């Protein structure tokens, strides 16, 4: 019985459910193990292999979520800061939403992985989250979703209606911006050059007026090109003005890996920045600074040469 061909899409599903790439990998492995152990009891007359695997994965996710708090971004915890000089104290007790490395899954799996959408999904109760994903992202029928969740079609339809209403109340969760769109690529390339030059005025010109900057695990976030620019100026004052930047994608969005100059030479990985581009400008930048989130991206920790590349 073939299970491995479903690993990539199951990984995307578990990530959307949990908001953590590391936990999603663990649960997909658990799903595969459970399926292998139960393969002799699989009744192909009742459900396809894909439906059966999603039932196992859904149960594993729901069990995991009973023991975990939701994973937010800083924008989900309170109002923006108006102090660009505020202390940058990490909140390590908060299980932050993690980015998703696009290179680890097939192209078609990257749909609906946008950070804003995944963050909004984390506000839903776990079963509503599962119903929304099974019905609207994965296109399972109400009957199939009911089978996977061990409930009724009526309960699935009711949960889907509540989930839609809850997400409608979240506000703007960002439009789809393809990283390889020529306009998006041009904006990110200009941002890359300005960042490597530590050119704050040039960076600010690339922002929307109400651009958002957030930086988990620091719980601060800023709204508006003015405060965004003031904070970047502070970063360059603290970490120097010699940077190298590598382009990649995360969550189906353009991203940059930023390397700061080290006193002894070379550049060390400082942050992973995931962008939302709207109308030819940067509308949102989530700057991940926890070294643990870098691991799935297979990024070098230190570089000695220019690693700048075109977005993939």
C-alpha positions as CSV (number, residue, x, y, z in Angstrom):
1,X,0.0,0.0,0.0
2,X,1.5,3.3,-1.1
3,X,1.6,6.0,1.6
4,X,4.7,8.1,0.8
5,X,3.1,9.9,-2.2
6,X,0.8,11.6,0.3
7,X,3.5,12.8,2.7
8,X,3.9,16.3,1.2
9,X,0.2,17.2,1.3
10,X,-0.1,15.7,4.8
11,X,2.7,17.9,5.9
12,X,1.0,21.0,4.6
13,X,-2.2,20.0,6.3
14,X,-0.6,19.3,9.7
15,X,1.3,22.6,9.5
16,X,-1.9,24.5,8.9
17,X,-3.5,22.7,11.9
18,X,-0.6,23.2,14.3
19,X,1.3,26.3,13.1
20,X,4.6,24.5,13.6
21,X,6.7,22.9,10.9
22,X,8.6,20.8,13.5
23,X,5.4,19.5,15.1
24,X,3.9,18.9,11.6
25,X,6.8,16.7,10.6
26,X,6.5,14.7,13.7
27,X,2.8,14.1,13.3
28,X,3.1,13.2,9.6
29,X,5.7,10.6,10.7
30,X,3.3,9.4,13.4
31,X,0.5,9.2,10.8
32,X,2.6,7.1,8.5
33,X,3.6,4.7,11.3
34,X,0.0,4.3,12.4
35,X,-1.1,3.6,8.9
36,X,1.6,1.1,8.3
37,X,0.7,-0.7,11.6
38,X,-3.0,-0.8,10.6
39,X,-2.6,-1.6,7.0
40,X,-4.0,-5.1,7.4
41,X,-7.2,-3.6,8.8
42,X,-7.7,-1.1,6.1
43,X,-11.0,-1.6,4.3
44,X,-10.7,0.0,0.8
45,X,-14.5,-0.3,0.2
46,X,-15.3,2.4,2.7
47,X,-12.7,5.1,1.9
48,X,-9.8,5.8,-0.4
49,X,-6.2,5.6,1.0
50,X,-6.0,9.4,1.0
51,X,-9.2,9.8,3.0
52,X,-8.1,7.1,5.4
53,X,-4.7,8.8,5.9
54,X,-6.3,12.2,6.5
55,X,-8.5,10.6,9.2
56,X,-5.4,9.3,11.0
57,X,-3.6,12.7,10.6
58,X,-6.7,14.6,11.8
59,X,-7.0,12.5,14.9
60,X,-3.3,12.9,15.6
61,X,-3.5,16.7,15.2
62,X,-6.6,17.0,17.4
63,X,-4.9,15.0,20.1
64,X,-1.8,17.1,19.9
65,X,-3.8,20.4,20.1
66,X,-5.4,19.3,23.3
67,X,-2.0,19.8,25.0
68,X,-0.9,22.9,23.1
69,X,-1.8,26.6,23.2
70,X,-2.4,28.3,19.9
71,X,0.5,29.7,18.0
72,X,0.2,33.5,17.4
73,X,2.2,36.1,15.7
74,X,2.9,39.4,17.7
75,X,0.1,41.1,15.7
76,X,-2.4,38.6,17.3
77,X,-1.5,39.6,20.9
78,X,-2.2,43.3,21.2
79,X,-1.8,46.8,19.8
80,X,1.3,48.0,17.8
81,X,4.1,49.6,19.7
82,X,4.7,53.4,19.3
83,X,8.3,53.1,20.7
84,X,10.9,52.1,18.1
85,X,13.4,52.0,21.0
86,X,11.5,49.6,23.1
87,X,13.5,46.7,24.7
88,X,13.8,43.7,22.4
89,X,13.0,41.0,25.0
90,X,12.1,37.6,23.6
91,X,9.0,36.0,25.0
92,X,10.2,32.5,24.9
93,X,7.2,31.2,26.9
94,X,5.0,31.8,23.9
95,X,4.7,29.0,21.2
96,X,5.1,31.3,18.2
97,X,3.8,30.5,14.7
98,X,6.6,29.1,12.6
99,X,7.4,29.7,8.9
100,X,7.0,27.0,6.4
101,X,9.9,26.1,4.0
102,X,8.5,25.9,0.5
103,X,11.3,23.8,-0.8
104,X,10.2,20.9,1.5
105,X,6.9,20.3,-0.4
106,X,5.5,20.0,-3.9
107,X,4.4,23.3,-5.6
108,X,0.7,22.5,-5.4
109,X,0.9,22.1,-1.6
110,X,1.9,25.7,-1.1
111,X,-1.5,27.1,-1.7
112,X,-3.2,28.7,1.3
113,X,0.0,28.5,3.4
114,X,0.2,32.3,3.7
115,X,1.3,33.3,7.2
116,X,-1.6,35.7,7.7
117,X,-4.1,32.9,6.9
118,X,-2.4,30.3,9.0
119,X,-2.3,32.7,11.9
120,X,-6.0,33.5,11.5
121,X,-6.7,29.7,11.5
122,X,-5.0,29.4,14.8
123,X,-7.7,31.5,16.4
124,X,-10.3,28.8,15.5
125,X,-11.2,25.9,17.8
126,X,-9.3,22.8,16.6
127,X,-12.3,20.9,15.1
128,X,-13.5,24.0,13.3
129,X,-10.0,24.4,11.9
130,X,-10.0,20.8,10.7
131,X,-13.4,21.2,9.1
132,X,-12.3,24.4,7.3
133,X,-9.2,22.8,5.9
134,X,-10.8,19.5,4.9
135,X,-13.7,21.1,3.2
136,X,-12.3,24.3,1.7
137,X,-8.6,23.7,1.2
138,X,-8.5,19.9,0.5
139,X,-12.0,19.7,-1.2
140,X,-13.3,16.7,0.8
141,X,-17.0,16.4,0.8
142,X,-19.1,17.0,3.9
143,X,-19.6,13.2,4.2
144,X,-15.9,12.5,3.9
145,X,-15.0,15.2,6.5
146,X,-17.7,13.8,8.8
147,X,-16.1,10.3,8.4
148,X,-12.6,11.6,9.2
149,X,-13.9,13.5,12.3
150,X,-16.2,10.8,13.5
151,X,-19.2,13.1,13.4
152,X,-22.3,13.9,11.3
153,X,-22.7,15.8,8.1
154,X,-24.9,18.3,9.9
155,X,-22.2,18.9,12.5
156,X,-19.6,19.4,9.8
157,X,-21.7,22.0,7.9
158,X,-22.4,23.8,11.2
159,X,-18.7,23.9,12.1
160,X,-17.8,25.1,8.6
161,X,-20.3,28.0,8.9
162,X,-18.9,29.0,12.3
163,X,-15.4,28.9,11.0
164,X,-16.2,31.1,8.0
165,X,-17.9,33.6,10.2
166,X,-15.0,33.7,12.7
167,X,-12.4,34.2,9.9
168,X,-14.6,36.9,8.4
169,X,-14.3,38.8,11.7
170,X,-10.5,38.6,11.8
171,X,-10.1,41.3,9.2
172,X,-7.7,41.4,6.3
173,X,-5.7,38.2,6.1
174,X,-3.7,39.4,3.1
175,X,-4.0,38.8,-0.6
176,X,-2.2,36.1,-2.6
177,X,1.1,37.4,-4.0
178,X,3.1,34.9,-6.0
179,X,6.9,35.2,-5.3
180,X,7.7,34.7,-9.0
181,X,5.4,37.5,-10.2
182,X,7.6,40.0,-12.0
183,X,6.4,43.0,-10.0
184,X,6.8,41.1,-6.7
185,X,10.2,39.9,-7.6
186,X,11.3,43.5,-8.6
187,X,10.1,44.9,-5.3
188,X,11.9,42.2,-3.3
189,X,15.1,42.7,-5.3
190,X,15.0,46.5,-4.6
191,X,14.4,45.8,-0.9
192,X,17.3,43.3,-0.9
193,X,19.7,45.9,-2.4
194,X,18.5,48.6,0.0
195,X,18.8,46.3,3.0
196,X,22.3,45.3,2.1
197,X,23.2,48.9,1.8
198,X,21.5,49.8,5.1
199,X,19.7,52.5,3.2
200,X,16.7,53.3,5.4
201,X,15.1,56.0,3.2
202,X,15.2,53.6,0.2
203,X,13.6,50.9,2.3
204,X,10.9,53.2,3.5
205,X,10.1,54.2,-0.1
206,X,9.3,50.5,-0.8
207,X,6.7,50.3,2.0
208,X,3.0,50.9,2.0
209,X,1.9,53.8,4.4
210,X,0.5,51.3,6.9
211,X,3.2,48.6,6.5
212,X,3.5,46.2,9.4
213,X,6.7,44.9,10.9
214,X,6.8,42.1,13.5
215,X,9.6,39.9,14.8
216,X,8.8,36.8,16.8
217,X,10.0,35.8,19.4
218,X,10.0,39.5,20.4
219,X,6.3,40.3,21.1
220,X,6.6,43.9,19.7
221,X,5.2,44.9,16.3
222,X,5.0,48.2,14.4
223,X,2.5,49.7,12.0
224,X,3.3,52.5,9.6
225,X,6.3,53.2,7.4
226,X,7.6,55.8,9.8
227,X,8.0,53.5,12.8
228,X,9.1,50.7,10.5
229,X,11.9,52.9,9.2
230,X,12.9,54.1,12.7
231,X,13.2,50.5,13.9
232,X,15.3,49.5,10.9
233,X,17.6,52.5,11.6
234,X,18.0,51.1,15.2
235,X,18.8,47.6,13.8
236,X,21.6,49.0,11.6
237,X,22.9,51.1,14.5
238,X,23.0,48.0,16.7
239,X,24.2,45.4,14.2
240,X,26.2,47.5,11.7
241,X,25.6,48.4,8.1
242,X,27.4,45.5,6.3
243,X,24.8,42.8,5.4
244,X,24.4,40.0,3.0
245,X,20.9,38.8,1.9
246,X,19.8,35.5,0.2
247,X,16.4,35.3,-1.5
248,X,14.1,32.3,-1.0
249,X,10.4,31.6,-0.4
250,X,8.4,30.6,2.7
251,X,4.7,30.0,3.0
252,X,4.2,30.7,-0.7
253,X,5.6,34.2,-0.1
254,X,8.8,36.0,-1.0
255,X,11.4,35.8,1.8
256,X,14.9,36.9,2.6
257,X,17.6,35.4,4.8
258,X,19.6,38.3,6.3
259,X,23.2,37.8,7.4
260,X,24.9,40.4,9.7
261,X,28.7,41.1,9.6
262,X,30.6,39.5,12.4
263,X,33.5,41.3,14.2
264,X,35.9,38.5,13.3
265,X,34.9,38.5,9.6
266,X,32.2,36.8,7.6
267,X,28.5,37.1,8.1
268,X,26.2,35.2,10.4
269,X,22.5,34.3,9.9
270,X,20.5,37.0,11.7
271,X,16.8,36.6,10.6
272,X,14.4,35.1,8.1
273,X,12.0,37.8,6.7
274,X,8.7,36.8,5.1
275,X,7.0,39.5,3.0
276,X,3.5,40.3,1.8
277,X,3.7,42.6,-1.3
278,X,0.6,44.6,-2.2
279,X,0.3,47.1,-5.0
280,X,4.0,47.0,-5.8
281,X,5.0,47.8,-2.2
282,X,5.8,45.8,1.0
283,X,2.7,45.7,3.2
284,X,3.9,43.2,5.8
285,X,7.2,41.8,7.0
286,X,7.4,39.0,9.6
287,X,11.0,38.8,10.8
288,X,11.8,35.5,12.4
289,X,14.8,35.7,14.7
290,X,14.6,32.3,16.6
291,X,17.5,30.1,15.3
292,X,15.3,27.1,15.6
293,X,13.0,28.2,12.7
294,X,16.0,28.4,10.4
295,X,16.8,24.7,10.5
296,X,14.1,23.4,8.0
297,X,15.3,25.9,5.4
298,X,18.8,24.4,5.3
299,X,20.4,27.8,5.4
300,X,24.1,28.2,6.1
301,X,24.7,29.6,9.6
302,X,27.7,31.6,8.4
303,X,28.8,32.8,5.0
304,X,32.0,34.4,3.7
305,X,30.9,35.2,0.1
306,X,28.0,37.0,-1.4
307,X,25.0,34.5,-1.5
308,X,22.6,36.9,-3.1
309,X,20.3,35.0,-5.5
310,X,17.1,35.4,-7.4
311,X,13.9,34.5,-5.6
312,X,13.0,30.8,-6.2
